[in-house]
Amino acid sequence: MAERERSPSGTGRLLAGVAWLVLLLGLWLWGREATDVPAGASGPATGDMAAAGRPPRGDPPPAHHPLGTAPPQRLDIPALGVRAPVVARGPDERGAPDPPPFDQPGVVGWHAGGVAPGAADTALLVGHVGTGTRPAVFHRVDTLRPGRRIGVVRADGALAEFTVEDVRVVDRARFDAHQAYGPHRAGRAELRLVACGGGFDRASGGCTADVIVSAYLTGTRAGKPTGTVPRPATGTPTRA
């Protein structure tokens, strides 16, 4: 009789099971509230490359029809505090867009043999992330996220406004120029910002990967041209 009194009854076991279910449900709901990001709030901290590659919340803005051809004069990236002059550059020994010399860390190079920013197809702008002693113009370009705005002031007085679509790190050992620099959608005016990424390769004297920011034209308005048309910068070809 005493043994039966110490053993839980069927009703007791049922009540204990219900209590456990209620407790587990409460913990699950608490966990969702603790980890969910409220609508309209910022995503993960900058520098999270996985977050940078995800599409922005909501519908992306529609593409603006391409502009005519006009050389770029200045690059504006408000999220990074970048407001940098742009100079025309040729290709480096790999055929990739060549950045300005290291003694011009605050300057952005435009691949002048290709498309002008705002015109149909893909325009390429390249810059350094650092000089070895101090940060350069693109030192935080990998922290850009989809939806961020980029502006390019052109020689025709137009400010071409681009919206970031994605940010990728491309290994130079498996580099595919068409995949990296080709348009994401035919007929759009697109922009690529190219900078050094990954580690340092002592054999080649360059980086092991490239950070590539892809954006597309979403608007235009009157800009404030600098009054000069960029010309090719002089100096020994360098890598980003």
C-alpha positions as CSV (number, residue, x, y, z in Angstrom):
1,M,0.0,0.0,0.0
2,A,2.8,2.4,0.9
3,E,4.5,1.6,-2.4
4,R,1.4,2.5,-4.3
5,E,1.1,5.8,-2.5
6,R,4.6,6.8,-3.3
7,S,4.2,6.0,-7.1
8,P,2.6,8.9,-9.1
9,S,-0.9,8.2,-10.3
10,G,-2.0,8.5,-13.9
11,T,-3.5,11.9,-13.2
12,G,-0.3,13.1,-11.7
13,R,1.7,12.0,-14.7
14,L,-0.7,13.8,-17.0
15,L,-0.5,17.0,-15.0
16,A,3.3,16.8,-15.0
17,G,3.4,16.3,-18.7
18,V,1.1,19.3,-19.3
19,A,3.4,21.4,-17.1
20,W,6.4,20.5,-19.1
21,L,4.7,21.3,-22.4
22,V,3.7,24.7,-21.1
23,L,7.3,25.4,-19.9
24,L,8.8,24.3,-23.3
25,L,6.3,26.5,-25.2
26,G,7.2,29.4,-23.1
27,L,10.9,29.0,-23.7
28,W,10.3,28.6,-27.4
29,L,8.3,31.9,-27.6
30,W,10.9,33.7,-25.5
31,G,13.7,32.5,-27.8
32,R,11.9,33.8,-30.8
33,E,11.4,37.2,-29.2
34,A,15.1,37.3,-28.2
35,T,16.5,36.4,-31.7
36,D,14.0,38.0,-34.1
37,V,14.9,41.3,-35.6
38,P,11.9,43.7,-35.5
39,A,10.6,45.0,-38.8
40,G,12.4,48.2,-39.8
41,A,15.4,47.5,-37.5
42,S,18.9,47.2,-38.7
43,G,20.3,43.8,-39.6
44,P,23.5,42.3,-38.2
45,A,26.5,44.5,-37.5
46,T,28.5,45.9,-40.4
47,G,31.3,43.6,-41.5
48,D,29.1,40.5,-41.5
49,M,29.7,39.3,-45.1
50,A,26.9,36.8,-44.9
51,A,24.4,39.6,-44.1
52,A,25.9,41.8,-46.8
53,G,25.1,39.3,-49.4
54,R,21.5,38.9,-48.5
55,P,18.8,40.9,-50.4
56,P,17.4,44.0,-48.6
57,R,14.0,43.8,-46.9
58,G,11.1,44.7,-49.1
59,D,11.1,45.2,-52.8
60,P,14.2,46.7,-54.3
61,P,13.8,50.0,-56.2
62,P,13.2,49.7,-60.0
63,A,16.1,50.3,-62.4
64,H,16.4,53.7,-64.0
65,H,16.9,53.8,-67.8
66,P,20.6,54.1,-68.7
67,L,22.1,57.5,-69.3
68,G,24.4,58.6,-72.1
69,T,28.2,58.4,-71.9
70,A,30.1,60.9,-69.7
71,P,33.3,60.4,-67.7
72,P,32.9,60.1,-63.9
73,Q,34.4,62.8,-61.7
74,R,33.6,61.9,-58.1
75,L,32.4,58.9,-56.1
76,D,30.1,59.4,-53.1
77,I,29.3,56.6,-50.6
78,P,27.3,58.3,-47.8
79,A,27.2,55.2,-45.6
80,L,31.1,55.1,-45.5
81,G,31.7,58.9,-45.5
82,V,33.5,58.6,-48.9
83,R,33.6,61.5,-51.2
84,A,36.5,60.8,-53.6
85,P,37.8,62.1,-56.9
86,V,37.8,59.6,-59.8
87,V,40.6,59.3,-62.4
88,A,40.7,57.3,-65.6
89,R,42.8,54.1,-65.5
90,G,43.7,51.4,-67.9
91,P,43.9,47.6,-67.3
92,D,46.7,46.0,-65.2
93,E,48.8,43.0,-66.3
94,R,45.9,40.6,-65.7
95,G,43.5,42.7,-67.8
96,A,41.7,43.8,-64.6
97,P,40.9,47.4,-63.8
98,D,44.1,49.0,-62.4
99,P,43.8,51.1,-59.2
100,P,45.6,54.4,-58.7
101,P,49.2,54.4,-57.4
102,F,49.6,53.8,-53.7
103,D,50.6,57.4,-53.2
104,Q,47.0,58.3,-54.1
105,P,45.1,56.4,-51.4
106,G,42.1,58.7,-51.5
107,V,41.5,58.4,-55.3
108,V,39.3,56.0,-57.1
109,G,40.2,54.6,-60.5
110,W,37.8,54.2,-63.4
111,H,38.3,51.5,-66.0
112,A,38.2,54.0,-68.9
113,G,38.4,51.3,-71.5
114,G,34.9,50.2,-70.5
115,V,31.6,51.7,-69.7
116,A,31.0,55.1,-68.0
117,P,29.0,54.9,-64.7
118,G,25.3,55.5,-65.6
119,A,25.6,54.2,-69.2
120,A,24.2,50.8,-70.2
121,D,26.2,47.8,-69.2
122,T,28.7,47.6,-66.3
123,A,31.1,50.3,-65.2
124,L,34.1,49.5,-63.0
125,L,35.6,51.6,-60.2
126,V,38.6,50.3,-58.3
127,G,40.4,51.6,-55.2
128,H,42.8,50.5,-52.4
129,V,41.8,49.4,-49.0
130,G,45.1,50.5,-47.4
131,T,48.6,51.5,-48.2
132,G,50.4,49.4,-45.5
133,T,50.6,52.4,-43.2
134,R,47.0,53.8,-43.3
135,P,43.5,53.1,-44.5
136,A,42.6,54.0,-48.1
137,V,39.4,55.0,-49.9
138,F,37.9,51.5,-50.0
139,H,39.0,50.2,-46.6
140,R,35.5,49.6,-45.4
141,V,33.8,48.9,-48.7
142,D,33.1,45.3,-47.6
143,T,30.7,46.5,-44.9
144,L,28.2,47.9,-47.5
145,R,24.9,46.1,-47.4
146,P,22.1,45.8,-50.1
147,G,20.0,48.9,-50.3
148,R,22.8,51.3,-49.6
149,R,23.2,54.2,-52.0
150,I,26.2,55.1,-54.1
151,G,26.5,58.4,-56.1
152,V,28.7,59.2,-59.1
153,V,29.1,62.7,-60.3
154,R,29.6,62.8,-64.0
155,A,31.2,65.4,-66.3
156,D,27.8,66.2,-67.9
157,G,26.6,67.5,-64.5
158,A,24.4,64.5,-63.7
159,L,24.6,62.7,-60.4
160,A,24.0,59.0,-61.2
161,E,22.5,57.3,-58.1
162,F,23.0,53.5,-57.7
163,T,21.6,51.0,-55.2
164,V,23.8,48.2,-53.8
165,E,22.5,44.8,-54.9
166,D,25.1,42.5,-53.3
167,V,28.6,42.3,-51.9
168,R,30.8,39.3,-52.7
169,V,34.4,38.1,-52.0
170,V,35.8,36.4,-55.2
171,D,38.9,34.2,-54.9
172,R,41.5,35.2,-57.4
173,A,42.6,31.6,-57.9
174,R,39.1,30.9,-59.4
175,F,38.4,34.3,-60.8
176,D,35.8,34.5,-63.6
177,A,35.9,38.0,-65.2
178,H,32.5,37.6,-66.8
179,Q,30.8,36.5,-63.6
180,A,32.5,39.2,-61.6
181,Y,32.2,42.2,-64.0
182,G,29.3,41.1,-66.3
183,P,25.9,42.7,-65.9
184,H,23.4,40.9,-63.6
185,R,20.5,41.9,-65.9
186,A,20.7,42.9,-69.5
187,G,19.8,46.4,-70.4
188,R,20.5,48.0,-67.0
189,A,23.2,50.5,-66.1
190,E,25.3,48.7,-63.4
191,L,28.3,49.6,-61.3
192,R,31.0,47.5,-59.7
193,L,33.3,48.7,-56.9
194,V,36.4,46.5,-56.7
195,A,38.9,46.3,-53.8
196,C,41.4,43.9,-52.3
197,G,40.0,41.2,-50.1
198,G,41.3,38.1,-48.4
199,G,44.9,37.6,-47.3
200,F,48.2,38.7,-48.8
201,D,49.8,36.4,-51.4
202,R,53.6,36.8,-51.2
203,A,54.2,35.0,-54.4
204,S,52.1,37.4,-56.5
205,G,52.6,40.4,-54.3
206,G,48.8,40.9,-54.2
207,C,45.7,39.8,-52.4
208,T,44.1,36.4,-52.6
209,A,40.6,37.7,-53.3
210,D,38.7,40.7,-54.5
211,V,35.7,42.4,-52.7
212,I,33.2,43.2,-55.4
213,V,30.2,45.5,-54.7
214,S,27.5,45.3,-57.3
215,A,25.0,48.1,-57.7
216,Y,22.6,49.3,-60.4
217,L,21.2,52.7,-61.5
218,T,18.0,53.7,-59.7
219,G,17.9,57.4,-60.2
220,T,19.6,60.6,-61.4
221,R,19.5,64.2,-60.5
222,A,21.6,67.3,-61.1
223,G,25.0,67.0,-59.6
224,K,27.9,69.5,-59.1
225,P,30.7,68.7,-61.5
226,T,34.2,69.5,-60.4
227,G,35.0,71.4,-63.6
228,T,37.6,68.9,-64.8
229,V,37.5,65.8,-66.9
230,P,39.5,62.9,-65.3
231,R,42.6,61.8,-67.2
232,P,44.6,58.6,-66.8
233,A,46.8,58.7,-63.7
234,T,50.5,58.1,-64.1
235,G,52.5,55.6,-62.2
236,T,53.5,52.0,-62.2
237,P,50.5,49.6,-62.4
238,T,49.6,48.3,-59.0
239,R,47.1,45.8,-57.5
240,A,44.3,46.8,-55.2
